[in-house]
Amino acid sequence: MGRKARRNGLMVVTVIGLSIMLYLVGAAAASAEAVFALDTDAGQVQPNGEFIVTVQAKDVQDVYGYELKLSYDGQKLEFVDVVQYMTDAGYKVPPVQEGNQVTIPFTKLRNVAGESGDVVIAKVKFKAKANTEGKAAIHLDRVKLGDSQLNALVWDAGTSIDVTITNSGSPGSPGSGNGSPGNPAVPTPRSEIPLEENDKTVEITEAQDGTQTVHVKVKPSILEAYLDELGRVPDGGKLVIDVESADALLLDIPVQAFQRYESGKTIISIRSGFASYDLPLHVLQTASLAGKLEADAGQMTLVIAIRKLNEAETGLLKSRLNAGMTLLGTPVEYRISVAANGKTIGISEFGQTFVNRSIIIPGLQDSVTATAFYTDTVNGRILFAPSQFAPRTDGKTEVVIKRNGNSVYGVVSYKQTFSDIQSHWAAGEIERLASKLIVKGDSGTLFSPNRTINRAEFAALLVRALGLKGEGEASFTDVNEDAWYAEPVQTGAEFGLIDGFEDGTFRPTQLVTREQMAVMASRAISLTGYRADTATDPDTLLSGYLDKAEVGAWARQAVAENIDIGLLTGMTENTLEPRSTATRAQAVMLLSRLLMHINFI
């Protein structure tokens, strides 16, 4: 280690022929008031179940190296591994196991300061043995700490924790230590954990055309330890994986390391210099793929691929743009697949979960005339993708896209207007949504803002505004599969936005009413994860309107919610006209307010 050992200060730990020297003398290496505690992520486990025990220290100073000695109930438990040390930058000696005791040594390297304050010393994985029941104890017998100045101190910690092994019920809440003075509270789990450099392996390759791909593989034991902690965050935590900027990145994650966390709210967040991706684990449902892959979780690998389109692909995409559109930056493709036994299954749709991803484009862009798009994987059409624009301090713009599927995503600048809206009260919002590829003209250069809108037309607008794509076929008796509106109507029904009538019809050409639009808008808010309901009583919200009794019972809550959040306003100061038909301009105004409310534009 580059330092001369002082007299009486040499400690040698030998592990399978490997030696590490900790230079320690008898001065205080940490505060004499230091407190040690054990914590576990599961106070109750089933036979063969694994759990993590965390060794924590409070009020320590300049901890450079340590040696921990743990003992455990060898009749009921097995030691598995150390899944996390104090830091990743150091020398991790393999733990020494003797009977039901395990010794865990660790030291930092080079001329760096030690850790101070409240420190997680190590995370240790144990396993409950088969055919066992009852309480099993883990003891922290001794802690030896060394500081960066070659001083040392030893504690007989006497701290312990119990876990209960049971064949019934679900795992219980985390246990608590009972040994150290003060019995300190378990630290609050971090809501965001960055993956350190030593937690992954990175390989960079370059293709013949000069494009570079960064291939990242995550270490399973480290991933499990982090996910254990993030799983205790009530609203879901985030594991952040920063990847060196390149033209493409591939991320390999062993399915076995995260499959049991798919029922939670944890997100894996991948960040690179050209794009980012926030992937909720619960959308993967990898267990359902095991049969198709003829593999178990231990054989399956999740592959996340994010790449810029090459020149030829970008040129082809440009050829599909509408007249007047300008491509901003380079489009990015997002793909997910699960591989095993030479087979691969893609995961392209996420149901009712809208996943955030972002791409970085040059310049500070105007979000009114610039819009994000995705390409239809079937026919290559350019379609609106819900997004928000955030200027960056480096003069670029980050475009955060929210959608429930993978595809190629990009940004265009586009300004659309119509000759018959120039003096119309809704001109600004019509132009805004037209420039974002949501609304279209009625014919040629006309929009016909005062023309009434039918149920099929509004359903199509709503589905387009949410960036939805369906997978089924039209299920209404009066919706012909060849009709232009068949796909959006079926998609709206598939996602619970629209209903038909009791006779099985949708009545697509029937004019849509204001209260029908309100109901569909409320369902859209719920679908996208926002709360549409209000704490105010609907009767109170409707009390100021003379025609409140005309609101259908089935639409009352939705109309009140729309009024409360500003999506729907009265036709006059004291009338709603809930059963009146809506115009195209009114539909655009409601949609624009809806998209701003849910942060989709």
Long-range contacts (C-beta under 8 A, 24 or more apart in sequence): 1-107, 1-109, 2-110, 3-150, 6-150, 9-150, 9-152, 11-67, 11-144, 11-152, 13-67, 13-93, 13-96, 13-103, 13-105, 15-93, 15-94, 15-95, 15-96, 15-105, 16-94, 18-93, 18-94, 20-91, 20-93, 20-105, 20-107, 22-65, 22-67, 22-105, 22-107, 22-146, 22-152, 23-146, 23-150, 24-144, 24-146, 24-150, 24-151, 24-152, 25-150, 25-151, 25-152, 26-151, 26-152, 27-151, 27-152, 27-153, 28-151, 28-153, 29-62, 29-63, 29-64, 29-145, 29-146, 29-147, 29-151, 29-152, 29-153, 30-57, 30-60, 30-61, 30-62, 30-63, 30-145, 30-147, 30-153, 31-59, 31-60, 31-61, 32-153, 33-59, 34-58, 34-59, 34-60, 34-145, 34-155, 35-59, 35-180, 35-181, 35-182, 35-184, 36-121, 36-140, 36-143, 36-155, 36-157, 36-159, 36-179, 36-180, 37-159, 37-177, 37-179, 37-180, 37-183, 37-184, 37-186, 38-138, 38-140, 38-159, 38-160, 38-161, 38-177, 38-179, 39-161, 39-174, 39-175, 39-176, 39-177, 39-186, 39-187, 40-138, 40-161, 40-163, 40-174, 40-175, 41-174, 41-228, 41-229, 41-231, 41-232, 42-163, 42-171, 42-172, 42-174, 42-175, 43-162, 43-163, 43-164, 43-171, 43-172, 43-173, 43-174, 43-175, 44-163, 44-164, 44-165, 44-166, 44-169, 44-170, 44-171, 44-172, 44-173, 45-128, 45-163, 45-164, 45-165, 45-166, 45-171, 46-128, 46-165, 46-166, 46-167, 46-171, 47-128, 47-129, 47-130, 47-131, 47-132, 47-133, 47-165, 47-167, 48-127, 48-128, 48-129, 48-130, 49-127, 49-128, 49-165, 49-171, 50-80, 50-125, 50-126, 50-127, 50-128, 51-125, 51-126, 51-127, 51-128, 51-163, 52-83, 52-123, 52-124, 52-125, 52-126, 52-224, 52-225, 52-228, 53-123, 53-124, 53-125, 53-126, 53-138, 53-161, 54-120, 54-122, 54-123, 54-124, 55-120, 55-121, 55-122, 55-123, 55-124, 55-140, 56-118, 56-119, 56-120, 56-121, 56-184, 56-187, 57-118, 57-119, 57-121, 57-143, 57-145, 58-118, 58-184, 59-117, 59-118, 60-115, 60-116, 60-117, 60-118, 60-119, 60-145, 61-114, 61-116, 61-147, 62-113, 62-114, 62-115, 62-116, 62-147, 62-148, 62-149, 63-114, 63-115, 63-116, 63-119, 63-121, 63-145, 63-146, 63-147, 64-107, 64-108, 64-112, 64-113, 64-114, 64-146, 64-147, 64-148, 65-90, 65-105, 65-106, 65-107, 65-108, 65-145, 65-146, 66-104, 66-105, 66-106, 66-107, 66-121, 66-143, 66-144, 66-145, 66-146, 67-103, 67-104, 67-105, 67-106, 67-142, 67-143, 67-144, 68-103, 68-104, 68-105, 68-121, 68-122, 68-140, 68-142, 68-143, 68-144, 69-101, 69-102, 69-103, 69-104, 69-140, 69-141, 69-142, 69-143, 70-101, 70-102, 70-103, 70-104, 70-124, 70-138, 70-139, 70-140, 70-141, 71-100, 71-101, 71-102, 71-138, 71-139, 71-141, 72-100, 72-101, 72-102, 72-126, 72-136, 72-137, 72-138, 72-139, 73-100, 73-136, 73-137, 73-138, 74-99, 74-100, 75-129, 75-132, 75-136, 76-128, 76-129, 76-132, 76-134, 76-136, 76-165, 77-126, 77-127, 77-128, 77-129, 77-136, 77-138, 77-163, 78-126, 78-127, 78-128, 78-129, 79-124, 79-125, 79-126, 80-125, 80-126, 80-127, 81-124, 81-125, 81-221, 82-122, 82-123, 82-124, 82-125, 83-123, 83-124, 83-125, 83-221, 83-222, 83-224, 83-225, 84-120, 84-122, 84-123, 84-222, 84-225, 85-122, 86-115, 86-119, 86-120, 86-121, 86-122, 87-115, 88-196, 88-197, 88-198, 88-199, 89-198, 101-141, 107-146, 108-148, 111-148, 112-148, 113-148, 114-147, 114-148, 118-187, 120-187, 123-225, 123-228, 125-221, 125-224, 125-225, 126-163, 128-163, 128-165, 132-165, 133-165, 133-166, 133-167, 134-164, 134-165, 135-162, 135-163, 135-164, 135-165, 136-162, 136-163, 136-164, 136-165, 137-161, 137-162, 138-162, 138-163, 139-179, 140-179, 174-232, 189-229, 189-230, 189-232, 189-233, 189-237, 190-229, 190-230, 190-233, 190-237, 191-230, 191-233, 191-235, 191-237, 191-238, 192-237, 192-238, 192-240, 193-226, 193-229, 193-230, 193-237, 193-238, 193-239, 193-240, 194-240, 194-242, 195-222, 195-226, 195-239, 195-240, 195-241, 195-242, 199-223, 200-241, 202-243, 202-244, 204-244, 204-246, 209-310, 211-246, 211-247, 211-248, 211-308, 211-310, 212-246, 212-247, 212-248, 213-246, 213-247, 213-248, 213-249, 213-250, 213-307, 214-243, 214-244, 214-246, 214-248, 214-249, 214-250, 214-272, 215-249, 215-250, 215-252, 216-241, 216-243, 216-249, 216-250, 216-251, 216-252, 217-251, 217-252, 218-251, 218-252, 218-253, 218-254, 218-257, 220-254, 220-256, 220-257, 221-257, 223-253, 223-254, 223-257, 223-258, 224-257, 224-258, 227-257, 227-258, 227-261, 227-266, 230-261, 230-266, 231-261, 231-264, 231-266, 233-265, 233-266, 235-265, 236-264, 236-265, 236-266, 236-267, 236-280, 237-265, 237-266, 237-267, 238-266, 238-267, 238-268, 238-269, 238-278, 239-266, 239-267, 239-268, 239-269, 240-269, 240-271, 241-268, 241-269, 241-270, 241-271, 242-271, 242-272, 243-270, 243-271, 243-272, 244-272, 244-273, 245-272, 245-273, 245-274, 246-272, 246-273, 247-307, 247-308, 248-305, 248-306, 248-307, 248-308, 249-305, 249-306, 249-307, 250-303, 250-304, 250-305, 251-303, 251-304, 251-305, 252-301, 252-302, 252-303, 253-301, 253-302, 253-304, 254-298, 254-300, 254-301, 254-302, 255-286, 255-297, 255-298, 255-300, 255-301, 255-302, 255-338, 256-297, 256-298, 256-300, 258-302, 259-286, 259-287, 259-297, 262-286, 262-287, 270-304, 270-306, 272-306, 273-360, 274-308, 274-330, 274-332, 274-359, 274-360, 275-306, 275-332, 275-334, 275-357, 275-358, 275-359, 275-360, 276-356, 276-357, 276-358, 277-304, 277-306, 277-334, 277-355, 277-356, 277-357, 278-355, 278-356, 278-357, 279-304, 279-336, 279-355, 280-350, 280-353, 280-355, 282-353, 283-347, 283-350, 283-351, 283-353, 283-355, 284-336, 284-338, 284-347, 286-338, 289-338, 289-345, 292-343, 292-345, 293-338, 293-339, 293-340, 293-341, 293-343, 293-345, 294-340, 294-341, 294-343, 295-340, 295-341, 295-343, 299-340, 299-341, 300-338, 300-339, 300-340, 301-338, 301-339, 301-340, 302-336, 302-337, 302-338, 303-336, 303-337, 303-338, 303-339, 303-344, 304-335, 304-336, 305-333, 305-334, 305-335, 305-336, 305-337, 306-332, 306-333, 306-334, 306-335, 307-332, 307-333, 308-332, 308-333, 309-333, 309-408, 317-375, 317-380, 317-382, 317-408, 317-410, 320-380, 320-381, 320-382, 321-382, 321-412, 322-382, 322-414, 324-414, 324-415, 324-416, 325-382, 325-412, 325-413, 325-414, 326-412, 326-413, 326-414, 327-410, 327-411, 327-412, 328-361, 328-362, 328-363, 328-365, 328-370, 328-410, 328-411, 328-412, 328-413, 329-359, 329-360, 329-361, 329-362, 329-410, 329-411, 330-410, 331-359, 331-375, 331-408, 331-409, 331-410, 332-359, 332-408, 332-409, 332-410, 333-407, 333-408, 333-409, 334-406, 334-407, 334-409, 335-406, 336-406, 347-406, 348-377, 348-405, 348-406, 348-407, 349-404, 349-405, 349-406, 349-469, 349-471, 350-404, 350-405, 351-404, 352-404, 352-495, 352-527, 353-404, 354-386, 354-402, 354-403, 354-404, 354-528, 354-529, 355-402, 355-403, 355-404, 356-400, 356-401, 356-402, 357-400, 357-401, 357-403, 357-409, 358-398, 358-399, 358-400, 358-401, 359-398, 359-399, 359-401, 359-409, 359-410, 359-411, 360-392, 360-396, 360-397, 360-398, 360-399, 361-396, 361-397, 361-399, 361-411, 362-395, 362-396, 362-397, 363-395, 363-396, 363-397, 364-391, 364-395, 364-396, 364-397, 365-389, 365-397, 365-399, 365-411, 365-413, 366-413, 367-601, 368-432, 368-435, 369-413, 369-414, 369-415, 369-435, 370-411, 370-412, 370-413, 370-414, 371-411, 371-412, 371-414, 371-435, 371-436, 371-437, 372-399, 372-401, 372-409, 372-410, 372-411, 373-409, 373-410, 373-411, 373-412, 373-437, 374-401, 374-403, 374-405, 374-407, 374-408, 374-409, 374-467, 375-407, 375-408, 376-407, 376-469, 377-407, 382-412, 382-437, 383-437, 383-464, 383-467, 384-436, 384-437, 384-438, 384-464, 384-465, 384-467, 385-409, 385-467, 386-465, 386-466, 386-467, 386-595, 386-600, 386-601, 387-411, 387-600, 387-601, 388-599, 388-600, 388-601, 402-467, 402-528, 402-599, 402-600, 403-467, 404-467, 404-468, 405-469, 418-445, 418-446, 418-447, 419-445, 419-446, 420-445, 420-446, 420-447, 420-448, 420-449, 421-447, 421-449, 424-449, 424-585, 425-585, 426-585, 426-586, 426-588, 426-589, 429-588, 429-589, 429-592, 430-585, 430-588, 432-592, 432-601, 433-465, 433-588, 433-591, 433-592, 436-601, 437-464, 438-464, 438-465, 438-591, 439-584, 439-588, 439-591, 442-584, 447-584, 448-584, 449-583, 449-584, 449-585, 449-588, 450-583, 450-584, 450-585, 451-583, 451-584, 452-511, 452-581, 452-582, 452-583, 452-584, 453-511, 453-512, 453-581, 453-582, 453-583, 453-584, 453-587, 454-508, 454-509, 454-510, 454-511, 454-512, 455-498, 455-506, 455-507, 455-508, 455-509, 455-510, 455-511, 455-512, 455-516, 456-483, 456-485, 456-488, 456-489, 456-506, 456-508, 456-509, 457-485, 457-512, 457-584, 457-587, 458-512, 458-516, 458-517, 458-520, 458-582, 458-587, 459-485, 459-488, 459-489, 459-492, 459-497, 459-498, 459-508, 459-520, 460-485, 460-488, 460-489, 461-587, 461-588, 461-591, 462-492, 462-497, 462-520, 462-521, 462-524, 462-591, 463-488, 463-491, 463-492, 463-495, 463-497, 464-488, 465-524, 465-591, 465-594, 465-595, 465-600, 466-495, 466-524, 466-527, 466-528, 466-600, 468-492, 468-495, 470-494, 470-495, 476-500, 476-504, 476-505, 476-506, 476-508, 477-503, 477-504, 477-505, 478-505, 478-506, 478-507, 478-508, 479-506, 479-508, 483-508, 492-520, 495-527, 496-523, 496-527, 497-523, 497-524, 497-527, 511-581, 511-582, 512-581, 512-582, 512-587, 513-578, 513-579, 513-580, 513-581, 513-582, 514-568, 514-576, 514-577, 514-578, 514-579, 514-580, 514-581, 514-582, 514-586, 515-551, 515-552, 515-555, 515-558, 515-559, 515-578, 515-579, 516-555, 517-568, 517-582, 517-586, 517-587, 517-590, 518-555, 518-558, 518-559, 518-561, 518-562, 518-567, 518-568, 518-578, 518-590, 519-554, 519-555, 519-558, 519-559, 521-558, 521-562, 521-567, 521-568, 521-590, 521-594, 522-557, 522-558, 522-561, 522-562, 523-558, 524-594, 524-598, 525-561, 525-594, 525-597, 525-598, 528-598, 528-600, 530-597, 530-598, 532-558, 532-561, 532-565, 533-557, 533-561, 534-560, 534-561, 534-564, 534-565, 536-560, 536-564, 542-576, 544-574, 545-570, 545-574, 545-575, 545-576, 546-574, 546-575, 547-575, 547-576, 547-577, 547-578, 548-576, 550-576, 550-577, 550-578, 550-579, 551-576, 551-578, 552-578, 552-579, 562-590, 565-597, 566-593, 566-597, 567-593, 567-594, 567-597
